């Protein structure tokens, strides 16, 4: 097939196999991580959202295996005992966990997995899969701006917003537990920075599993 002269010809290195990574986005509520995560999923190839296991009931419109893996509490407890989770927690009377087997299969296939989790979940993932984890924390430009964004949603009462602001300050205090920290004062600029982080981390030598054979061929030629 003829090559399009308008684009560069692919080199063998472009198609080298790599190991996927676990890309974590954390931020206080209202700082913009959900917006950034949605754009990554929509615009960047080879990355998918982590699908958690949960004991909460399925909501209308949700799909088992796509939104969550829905299980009983007994099954969830069995999975905990069997060590099948990277991290898990009880939240408002329901249980949530990140399944190991599915994530490991994606990473081995060279696919990245996106996580939208708090600092505690991040810490657990990092302790169990350090080499595969990239941690990004998104900060608001100021607390006043964060408060304005929360009010602008129009979904929470003044009491809930006050509680979110209090929690936000606690979450921000863990900023130094992340590999990268990005200030979201402009969503386009923030997204571009997060995308650059992802692309650079994909190119780490330790993740380029196809490099060994490729370089061996070069040195033996």
N, C-alpha and C positions, 0 to 999 in steps of 0.2 A: 504494500500500500504506500502511495506517495506521501512524503512528509510535508506538512504545512510549513512553508518557508517563513511564515510570520512568527512562528514559535520555535524556541530552541529544541534541538533534538535531545531526547532523553539519554542520559548516560547510564551505564550499568549501575552506578552508585545510587541513582534515583530510586531503583526498585529493590534495594537491599532490604532484607527482612529486619524488622526491629521489634523489640518487646514493647507492648503498650505500657501506659502509665496510669496511675490513679490520680486524677486532677481534682484537687479539693478547692472549692470556693466557699469561704466563710465571710460573714459580715453581720453587723447588727441589723435588725429588722428595719427596712426602709433605706438602706445604704446602696441597694441596687444589684445584689448578687443574682436575684432571680431573673432580672432583665438580661444581665450578662450571660447567665447560663443558657437562657433560651436562644440567644443569638449564636452562641457557640454551637449548640445542637443544630441550629438551622443553617449555619453558614460554613462550618468547618467539617470536613470529611473525617471518617474513622474515629468518631467519638460518640458515645451514647451515655445516657443517664443511668446511674446505678439504680437497680430495681430492688427495693428493700422488701424484707419479709415482715408482715405485720399481723397482729391479732385483731385489729379493729375491723368492724364490718365494712364490706364493700359499699361505696356510695354510688348513686345513680350515675351512669355514664362511664364508670371506671371499668377497666378490663384486667382480669387476673393475669399476671405475668407481664403486663405492660406498665400499669401504674404501681402495683404492688404484687407481691406473692402473698395471697391471703391464706392464713393457716389458723388452726385452733390453738388455744393456749397450751394444751397438752403437747401438740406437735412442736410448738415453739420451744417449750421447755426441753423437749427431747433434743432438739437441734443445739440448744445451749450446752447441754450435758455432753453431746458428741463433739463439741468444739467446732461447729460448722459456721460460726460467725466470726468475721473480723472484729466487729463491735456490735453491741446491742444495748438497749436501754428500755426502761419502763417510762412512758410519758402519759400523764393523765389517765392512768389505769389501763393503758394498752401497751403492748410490747412491739418494738421495732428492732430489726437487725440487718446487717449487711452480709449476705451469703458468700462464703469463700469460693466454692467450686465454680460458680458462674463467673465471678470476677477473674479468677485465675485463667479460665478458658479464654476469656476475651483478651487478657494481657498477652497470653502465649500466641494468640492469633495476630497480634500486632495492633489491636484496637484499644483506644483509650477509653477510660470510664470516668465520668464526671460525677462528683459528689457535692451535694448542697447540704453541708452538715455544720454543726457548731464546733467550738474549740475542743470540747470533751471528746466528741466522736473523732475529731481530727487526731487528737492525741492517741486514742486507742488504735486507729488505723496505722499511724506512724510507728507505733511500738511493734506492730505485728508485720508490717510490710514496708519498712523504711526505704529500701532501695527503689521501690515502685511508686512512692508517694511524692507528689509535688503539692505544696501547701501555699495557697494564695488568700490573703486577707484583704477585703475591700473596706476602706474607711470612708465615712462621709466627710465633706469639706469642713463641716463644723457641726456642733450639737444643735445650734439654732436651725441650720438647714435640715438636719435630720428630723427635728421636731416639725418643721414646716411640711416636709414630705409626708410624714405620718398623718398629720392633720388633713393634708390634701387628698389622701386616699378616701376619706369620708366613710370609712368602714368601722372605725373604733370610737368608743366613748372617750371622754377626757381622762377617766380613770385608767382605762386600758393603755392609752397613749403614755400616760405618766409612768405606768409600770414598764412599758416597752423602753422608754427613755432610761429608766433606772437600770434595766437589764443591759441596755446598749453600752452604758459606761463600764459595766462589769465585763462584758465581752471584749470591749476595746482594750482592756487591761492585759489581754492575752495576745496582743499583736506580735510580741517577740517570739511566739511559738510557731511562726510561719516563715517560709522561705522567701516569700515576696509580699510586699505590702503596697497596695495601689489606692490612691485617693480618687474617689469618684466625684469630681467636681463637674465633669462633662462626660456623659455616657458614651459618646463616640470615641473620645480619647481614652477613656477607661477600657472600653472593649478592645481597642487597638493594642493597648499595652498587655492586656490579659492574653490576647491571641499571640502576641510576640513571645510571651513567656512560654506558652504551650509549644510553639514551633521550635524555640530554642531547646526546650527540655526533650523534645522528640529527637533532637540531633545529638544528644549526649552519646559519647563513645560507648559507654557501658550499656546503652540500650540498642546499639546497632549490632544486633547479634549476627548479621550477615557479613560484618566487616572482616572477621577473622579469615574466612575462606577467600574473600575478595582480595585482601592484602597479601595472603599467601600466594595467590596466583600472580600478583604483580611482582613479588620478590623472587619468584621462581621462573619468571619469563626469561 
